[in-house]
């Protein structure tokens, strides 16, 4: 029965390809594509996390520099 199902599946795939009615991929190709997409997604998540952390650090640095600049400017004004 398994051979019969495999033959039927193969016939359906060939028929779909022949008629151009459907794009057909075998299970191995689908699993491979899914794995590639998962890997890409995980890499994008990692990049997003790194960029998010970098942005947070830059915002903190900006606030610190802005505060130091304001403090230095106030000291200069007091000195005058």
N, C-alpha and C positions, 0 to 999 in steps of 0.2 A: 504494500500500500504506500509506503514511503517513496519508493521508486516511481510509482504511479503519480503521486502528488508532485514530486520533483519534475517529472516529465511534463505534467500539466502546467506547472509554474513556468518552466522553460518555454513551452508553447505560447503561453500568454505573453511572456516577455518578448518573444520573437514577433508575435502578432502586433503588439503595441509598438514596437520599434518599426516594423514594416509599414504600418499605417501612419506612423508619426502622430498618433493620437495622444500618446502619453510619453513623458520622459521616464524611463525606468532605470533604476539603479539596483544593483544587487545589495544584499544585506551587509556584506563586507565593506563595500564602498560607502554605504550609509554610515556604518559604525566608524569608519576611518574619518569621514567628513565631520561627523559629530565630535569625535575626539579632537580633530584639528580646531573646530569651532570652540570647544571647551577650553583648549589650551590658549587660544587667542583671547577668549573672554577672561580667563584667569590672569593673563598677562596685562590686559587692559585694566582689570581691577587693581593689580599691583601698581601699574603706572598711575592710575587715578589716585590711589592712596599716597604714593610718593609725592605727586604734584600737589595734592591737598595739604600734606604736611609742609611742603616747601612754601606754599602760599601762606599758610598760617605763620610760619617762621618769618617770612618777608613782612607780613602785616605787623608782627611783634617788633621786628627790627625798625620798621617805619615809625611806629609809635614811639619807640625808645629814642630814635634819632630826632624825631619831631619835638619830643619833650626836652631833650638835651639842647636843641637849637633854641627853643623858647626860653629855657633857663639861662643860656648863655646870652641871649639877646637882652633879657631882663637885667642881668648883671652888668652888661655894657651900658644900658640906659641909666642904671643906678650910679655907675662910676662917673658918668658925665654929669 
